[in-house]
Amino acid sequence: DAGITQSPRYKITETGRQVTLMCHQTWSHSYMFWYRQDLGHGLRLIYYSAAADITDKGEVPDGYVVSRSKTENFPLTLESATRSQTSVYFCASREVGTYEQYFGPGTRLTVT
Amino acid sequence: AQRVTQPEKLLSVFKGAPVELKCNYSYSGSPELFWYVQYSRQRLQLLLRHISRESIKGFTADLNKGETSFHLKKPFAQEEDSAMYYCALGAGGTSYGKLTFGQGTILTVHP
């Protein structure tokens, strides 16, 4: 499918487990982003990437790890999940020369 | 640093009534402002960008640099407008800049 996809769409995990959320885009956009969406906080940037092998921290990076070995993929890993990481996670991408971002469908993560 | 404030977390109107979702920003440079909309359990999608001065689904937004505002307006709300609305500020240059989002406003349009 063309566009930006995320998997899994829903995930329940236990405290302390490692979890990886996948993001894939078919546009070859240089920039990719990970956000978490929480009521009362809106969208907060976790990590972003300007190109393969170039990543940087956003507003709330603690407890998360990212990698970008290929332009089209940008996985987000929770190394040891905590209840406070229960959230909806959105991946986004954009082209060079514009701020406009395109969002994936989201992953709803519950940490028990 | 840039900041976006949406003062209303919840906004309720009746169908056919005018609606205005407020957005204020702080940024010392020249901003680009956007409105994104998220319908129930769907992905965020771009609604408006200030540089194109377009009207989408009857919504308009004017950038007021004097008041540092970018309020979203619609003269006659429809039930299908019920959604979460985010105001976003683009800053830092498009070569490495990011979007800063407000906290969002949940709009409910009652029949």
Interface residues (C-beta under 8 A of the other chain):
Chain A: F33 Y35 G40 H41 G42 L43 R44 L45 Y48 A50 G58 F90 A92 V96 G97 T98 Y99 E100 Q101 F103 G104 P105 G106
Chain B: Q6 K9 E32 F34 Q42 R43 L44 Q45 L46 R49 Y86 G90 T94 S95 Y96 G97 K98 L99 F101 G102 Q103 G104
